Amino acid sequence: MVITTTTLSLTSVGTKDGCFSQKHKLSLVFKNVTTQYVFIVKVYLIYRMSGLHLFGVWDYIVLGIVLTISSIIGIYYRFTGGKQKTVKEYLLADNNMSVTPVAFSLMASFMSAITLMGVSSENYTYGFQFIVINFSYVIFTPVAAYLYLPVFYQLQATSAYEYLEKRFGKVSRLAASLSYSLQMILYMGIVLYAPSLTLEALVGVSKVTAILSVGLVCTFYSTIGGMKAVLATDFFQSLLMFAAVFSIIICSVIQNGSIADIWRIAAEGNRTELLNVNPDPTIRHSWFSLIIGGGVTFLSLYGVNQTQVQRYLTVKDLKTAQTALWLNWPILMVLSLATSFSGLAIYAKYYKCDPVSNGIIRSTDQIMPYYVIDSMGHIPGISGLFVSGIFSATLSTVSSAMNCLAAVTVEDYFKPLYFTVKNRSLTEAQLSLYTKLMVFFYGCVCISLAFLAQYLGEVLQASLTIFGVIGGPLLGLFTLGMFSRVPNQEGALSGFIIGMAISLWIAFGGPKPPLPKLPTRVDGCNTSSEHAFNKTIYLHSESLSKDYFWLYRVSYLYNGVIGLFVTILVGYIFSLVLRRLTKKNDLCTDLNLFVPFISKKIKKSVDRNKGDDLILT
């Protein structure tokens, strides 16, 4: 969006109990520049004229210590144990990791910096209803632990997509792994870029510095330390994520008196609704959308995603892997609840003077870092702790992606290609070397994409949507294989392609209705006739939601659900029809490729028919 003219004249930035108290008057006139860069320049000049150093010496020390510790962990695992000489140690940590670091790593891979700041912003803007999604985690954790996980653990394949080759064929494996790879490559760059942009504008950390420091440190320890280093740093970085979120809650409690006072203020602002049980799928957040849609998202990540499957295989046995997944649930829930409540805690500070409506920040996505510098910036090291927490969320997500992308690339593409060309397999030393080179390569790709992301504009949001859209069809493809013997490669691939196409169509096929936000106030802002704030106001279209095509009004949480069920339905029907037409009876007989209760059912069926494999399950 382009701004024609913006004029700013203010007494102070922030509210009276924040960290800004000096009086300044500043006029900025910008013509024909994008909102993003207007905002960065505006905030930068305001902070410079205020005489404040947003990121002081102690903050840099804290951040430097965090990045140094992450690097030292990588060095430690490079020169201990097996010294990362085998692929099994490098990618699967020799299957001897303990439960706690794996459980924390499962959570850290799920919670990126975008998620941390986004969930807080969600609850600040739309209210506390979002916490209902946590019920989906406890409902679907046993589904992932006792249905999907045993299949992957029994298979013991470094690449989760090897399952699809055994169940359907090579084409299915390549189609799924390619979708995953494209999804994660795009997501890595966005996860690294988005928080860097926000922190540059609000905390004063250069975007280039942020991208390079996080990207290079992440590439360094992931390349030399392998999965052991990734898991250990994930554990350390998870603690910093908790520290960043809880520091906001504690500060707000001190400012407002108690948690009850925060809740009271949020209730007065209509932000405590928890009982929206309307089944209408066009309602953005209700119990139905959050539990069903959130559950499918959870399963697509914790049930069949390479990132999590690879972590399950780093422990000694199936029971330990299931324990790690169960332990992940309370860890994830506590951080999710705390992050959600931090949105209400921040609202308690700004309920009479919304920084977005008042023009101090550009969007509510920046509300969390703005609160930190406004309310806690005067405490040495606090900004550094917060940025460390945000960077840690980025580090854990990106390092996980790099390691898993390397595993998929080597296992699904490089090894088969090498065997085809050379007619021999790679040696263990060659595999180890090429895998490390791939981790380094993906680290460079991630940094490059982070710098290129600023030129992508709306593609940023599109890429994030693709991340959710791909998950449903991928879950459907694995589910087809694990829950029935009927699906074959032709039918499963047809379902996968059609499911993905429909999900993409719903996500990008047409305009979406504007999201109704809860009201905000500016009557408590420090303004006067001498010090007034004037800004260009952009009004949303008044078109009613019902004027939009029904599918475009469906909650974004149902994108994955639709992709899942279309993939399963089309894949099953196509397979059944093809079997009837071709009169093939090539049903899969490998019991290890099915979820436990289906495997038992197949065994009984085959035994009852004395080995004649004729019954469709």
N, C-alpha and C positions, 0 to 999 in steps of 0.2 A: 504494500500500500504506500502511496506517495503522499507526503505532507507538503502543503503549499507554504504555510507560514506557521511557526510556533514561537510564541513569546512567553518568557518565564520571568517572573519577578516575585521573590519570596523573602520571608523573614528568616526562616531556617529550614533545613531539610530534616524531616522527621517530626516527631511530636515532642512535647515539652519534656517527657521523661526519657527521651532517647539520648544518644551520645552527641548530638549536635545542639549547641546553644548559642553560637555566635550569629550576629545579624549580617546578612549579605544581601546585596541586590545584584541581580545578574540578568542581562537580556541577551537572548540568543535568537538569531534569525537564520533559519535554514530554508533553502529553496531547492525543490526537486531532488531530494535524497530520500532513501528508504527509511522507514520507521526504525529499523534495527540500528543503523549507524547514527541516526539522529539521537537516539536514546543513549548510545555509548558515549558520544561526544558530550552530550548534555550532562550526564552524570559525572563524567571525568572532570569537566570544568567546574562543576559545583563542588566536587570534593577537593580539587586543587585550591580553589579560592577559599575554602573553609579552613585551609591550613592543616588539615588532618592527614595523617599517613594511615591509610586503611589497612595496609599490610606492613606491620612494623618488624623490627629486628627479631623479637621473640616469636612472631608468627612464622617468619622464614626459618628460624631455628627448629620450631616444632615440625614444620613441613619437611625440612631437610632431614631430620632424624627419622621420620616415618619412611621416606624414600630410601634412606641409607639402610635401615633395618630390612626393608624388603629386598634390597640388593644383597645384603649379607646373607640372608636366608638362601638365596639362589647360589651364592658362592659355597656356603656350607654343604648343601646337598650335591654340589658338583664334585666335592673332594671327599665325601664320606660314603659309606655303604658300598655299592657297586660302582660308584663314580659315573653313573649314567651311561654305562657302556652297552647295555642291552636295551632293546625296544620295550621289553616287558617292564623294566625298571623305569625307563624314561616316560612311557605313556600310561602304565598301570601301577607304578610305585611298588612293583614286585608283589602285589596283592597282600601287603602286610601293614597297611595303614590302620590306625586305631579309629574307633567310632567317632569321637568328638571332632577332630579336624575335618573328617569327611562330611559330617552333619552340618557343620558351619559352612563348609565349602558349597554344599548343595543350596544353602540359603543365599550365600554371597553371589553365586552365579545367577540366581533368580532376581536379586535386588540390585539393579544398576543405579547409577547416580540419577539418571532420568526418572527412575521409579521413586527414589527417595524424595526428590524435590517435587515430582509430579503428584504423588499421593498427598503430600502436605498441602499443595496447592488445590487439589481436588476437594479436600475437606474444608479448606478455607472458603472456597467459592461455592460449592454445592451442598456442603453439609456432611454429617457423620454417617450417612446411609452406607457409604462404601465399605465400612468395616464388616458388613454382613458377608463379604467375600471370604472372610476367614473361616466361616462355617463350611465352605466348599473344600477348603484345605483338609479339614479333619474328616469330611465325608469321603473324599477321594484318595486320601493317603493309603488306606487299606486296599483300595482297588489297584493302585500302582504297586504296592508292596507285595501283594499276594496273587496278582494275576499277571501283570506285565513283567515285573522284575525277575521272577523265577525263570522265565523263558530266556532272557538275556544272560542271566548268570549261568544257566545250564549250557548255553552256546559258547560262552567264554571267548567271544570275538571282539577284537579291539574296535572295529567299526560296527555300530549298531545296524548298519545297512547290509551287512553280510547276511543277516537273518532273511532279508527280502530275496536275496539270491537263492538261498537254500529253499525258501518257501515258494517263490514264484519264478525267478530267473534273473539273469544279469541285467536285463533292461530295466526291471523294476528297481534293482539296487542302484543303478546309475541315475535313474530319474529322481529317486528320493534323495540320494547323497548330493546331487547337483542342486536340487532345491534348497537343501539345508545349507550348502556352502554359500550360495548366493545370498541367502537370508542372513547368515552370520557375517559375511564380509561387509554387507551394507550396514548392518547393525553395529559392528565394531567401530566404524568411522563415526557414526552418529553418537554413540555412547561416549566417545572420546571428545568429540567436537562440542556437543550441546552444553555440557556443564562448563567447558572452558570459556565459551562465549559469555555465559551468564556471570561467571566469576570475574572475567575481565571487566565487565561493566560495573559490577557492584563491589568487588573486593579489591580491585586494582591489580590483580595478577594478570600479566600479559597473556593473551590467548596463545601466542607462539610459545611462551615459556611453559604454559600449562600443558599444551599438546606434546611438546618435545620431552619435558621432564617425565610426565606420566608414561608416554609412549615408549621412550627409550628405556626407562627403568623396568617397565613391564616386559619389554622384549628381552632385556638382558637376563632377568632372573628366570623367565620362562624358558629361554633358550638353553642356558647352562644348567639349570636345576631340575628341569623336567617336572613331572606331575607332583613329585614330593614337595618341590619348592612352591608350586602353585597351591597345593592344599595347605601348606604351612602358612604362606602369606595370606591366603583367604581367611584363615582363622584369626591371624593378627589384625587384618584389615576389617574383619567383622566387628571386632571389639571397638574399633575407631568409629564405625558406622553407628553403633549403639551410643557411643559417647557423644557424637555430633547431635543426634536426635534428642537424647535425654537432656543435654545441656540447654536446649531450647525450652523444653518443658519445665525444667527446674527454674530457669530465669523467669518464665512467665508466671510460675507459682509465686515466686518472690515478689514480682511486680503487682500481682493481683490479689495475693493473700492466701489462696488455697485452690485446690483442684475444683472444689465446689463452686468457687467464684468464677472460674473459667467456664465451667459448664453452664452456670446461670447466665453469663453474658452471651454464650453461644446459643442458649435457648431463646433469649430475647431477640436474637438475630435469626431465628428459625433455622438453626443449623444442627439441631439434635434429633431430627426425624430418623427413626429406626424401623418403623413398622409399615413401610410401603410394601404391601403384599399383592398389589395389582398385577395380574398375570399378563396384562397387555404388553406384547413384545416391543412396542414402540416407546415404552417408558425406559429412559436411559438406565436408571439404577433402581431395581426393585429386588425383593428377595428371590424372585424367579431368575432374573437376568444375572444377578451376582452369584447365585449358587450354581445354576446350570452353566452359564457362560464362563464363570470363574472356574468351575470344575473341569470343563473341557480344556481351558487354557492350562490349568494345573497338570492334567493328564498328558497334554501334548508336550509338556516340559519334563515332568517327573516320571512319565510312563515310557516314552519312546524317544526322547531327544538325546542325541549323541553326547551332549555336554554332561547330562546327569547319568546316563548309562555308563559312561566311562568312569565316573566316580564310584558307582556301585562296584565296579570290578577291581577297585584298589584295596578292598578288604579281603580277609581270608576265606570267608564262606558266605552262603546265602543268608543265613540267620543274622550275621553281623551287618550285611548290607541292608536288610530289612530294619534292623535296629537303628542304623544311621538315618534311614528315611523317616522313621517314626520320631527320632530325636530332632530331625530337621523341622518337624511341624511346630512344636512349641517355640523354637528359636525364631522361625519365620513369623509366627503369629505375634510374638511379643514385639518384634521390630515393626511389623505391619500396624499393630494397634498403636504403638508409640508414635510412628510416623503420621498416622491418621490423627491422633490426638494433638500432635504438634501443630496441625492446621488450625484446630480450635484454639490452641494456646496463642498462636500468632494473631488470630482474629480478636482475641480478648485485648490485645494491644491496640489494634487498629479499627475497632468496631465503630468508632466515631469519626475516623479519618482514614479512609481506605487509600493506600498509596497509589493504587492503579487509577481510581477515579480522580484523585488529586493530581495525577500526572507525574508523580515522583518516580515511579517505575512503569515499565511498558506493559507488563503482563503479570498475572498471578504466578506464573512459573518462576518468577524471580522473588517471590515473597519470602521464601525461607532464607536465602543469603542476605536479602535486604534487612530482615529482622535481626540477623546476627550482627551486622555492622551497626545497626541503629540502636540496638539495646545492649549488646555485649562487646562492641568494638573497643570500648575504653579499657577493657581488661586485657593485659598483655598475654598473648598466646592463644586467646580464645578463637580469634579469627583463623589462626593457623590450625587449631584443633578441628574447627568446622570444615575448612578446606581439605584437611587431611582425611576427614570422614568421607567427604564427597569424592576426593581422588581415590580413596580406598575402594569405594563402590565401583568406580570406573576401572581400577586396576584388576579387581577380582573378576569382573565380567569380561574384560578384554583378554586377560591371561588365560581364562578358561576357554574362550573362543579360539585363541591362537593354538593352544595345545590340541584341542579337539579337531580343528580344521586340518592341522598337520596329520593327525591320525587318519582322518577320512581320506585326505589326498593320497597319502602313502598306501593305505590299505585298499582303497577302492579304485585307484587310478594307476599309481606308479608301479606297484608290484605286478599287477596283471599285464601292464604295458611292457615292463622290463622282461617278463617271462615270454611274452609273445615275440619280442624283437630278438632277445638273446637266447631263447630256448633254455634258460636256466634261471634258478631263483637267486635272489639277492642274499648275500651273506649277512650274518648278524651285524658285523661291523658296518657294512654298507647301509643296512636299514637304519641303524642308529644315526649315522652321519646324515643321511638324506632327511630323516625325520627332524633332526635339529635344524638343518638348513631350511626346511619348510616352516618351522616355527619362526625363525628369523625372517623369512620371506613375508609371512603373514603379519609380523610386527611392522615391517616397512610398509606393507599395503595399508594397514590400519592407520599409521601416521599420515600417509599420503592422502587417504580418503578423508581424514579429519580436516586437513587443510583445504581439500577440494569441496568439502561439504558446504562451505560458506557461499559457494556459487550455485548451489543446487536449488535454493529457494524452497518452494513448496514440496519438492521431492523429499525433503527431510521428513515431513509428516507422512508422505506417501510411503516412504521406506519403513517407518515405524508401523504403519498399518499392514504392510506386506508381512511383517514379522508375525502378526497375529493371524493373518489370512492363511499363510502356509501351514501353520501348526495344525489346524483342524483336518485338512485333507491328509497330511502325513499321519496323524493319529488314526484316521480312517483306514489308510492303507495297511498299517500294522495290525489294526483290529480285525480287518478282513482275514488276514492270514492266521492270526492266533485263535480266533473264535469259531472258525468253520473250515471244513475240508473242501467245500464247494468252490470257492473262488480260485480262479487260475490267473495266469499272468495277463492275458488279454483283457479279461473282465476287470481285474483289479486296477490295471493301468487306465482303462477307460473311466472307471469310477474316480480315480485320483485326478485325472486331467479335467473331467467335467466338474468335479467338486471344487477344484482350484479355480476354474474359470468362473463358476457361479459366485464363489466367494469374492473374487476380484471384481466382478461386475457389481455386486452389492456395495463393495467398499468404494469403488471409483466410478461407477457407471453414471452417476448423476449428482446434482447438487443436494446437499444435506440441509435440513432446516436448522436455523440458528438455535443454539442451546440456551434455554432460559436460565439465567443466573439468579441466585438469591440476591436480594437488595443489599447495597452497601451505603454507607453514610459519609458525608464530608462536612457535616455541620460542626464537628469538633476540631476541624483543621484551623491552624493559626493563620487566619487571613484578615486583611483589612483593606480599606480603600487605598492606603499607601502601599501596602504590600499585597498585591492581588496576583492571583494565578489565572492566566488566560491560556487556553489551548484549543486547537482545532478539534472539534468533536465529530466523530463519524457515527452515524446512526445506522443500525441494522435495518434490513428490510422488514416491513411489518407483515409480510406474507404469513399466513397461518400455516401451522404444521400440516394440516390436512390437505393443503394445496400441493404437497410433495407426494411423489409416488410412494406407495406404502412400504415397499422393500427398502427404500432409501431412508425411511424413518425408523427402521428397526434398530434397536440398541446395538452399538458396536460390539458388545459382549457376545452377541449371537452370531457374529461372523464365523467364528471357529465352529460353533455348533452346527450351523448350516453346512459348512464345508465337510464336517465329519459325517453327518447323516446322508448327504448326497453321495459322498464317496462310498459309503457302506451300501446304500440302497442300489445305486447304479452298478457298482462292482459286483454285488451278489447276483442281481437279476441278469446282467450281461453274461456272467460266468455260467449261470444255470442254463440260459438259453443256448449258449455256445456248446455246452456239454450235450444238450439234447440234440442239437443240429448235427454235431460231429460224431455223436455217439461214443465219445471218449469216456473212459472210466479211470483216468489217471489221477485218482485221489491221492493226496499226500499221506504217506504212512509213517513219517518220522514223528513219533509222539513228543519229542523234545521241542517241536516247533509250535506247540499249542499250549494255551494256559492250562494249569493243572486239572481243573475239573473237566474240561473238554478232552484232555488227554486220557483221563480215566474212562470217560464215556466212549471214546473211540476204541480203547483197548477192550472194553466189555463187548462192544459191537462186533469187533473183529473175531474175538474168541467165540461169541455166540454163533457166528456164521462160519466157524471152522476155517478161518483164514481167507474166506472169500470176501474181498474188500468191496462190498456193493452198497453199503448204506451211507446215504448223505446225512451229515449231521447239521 
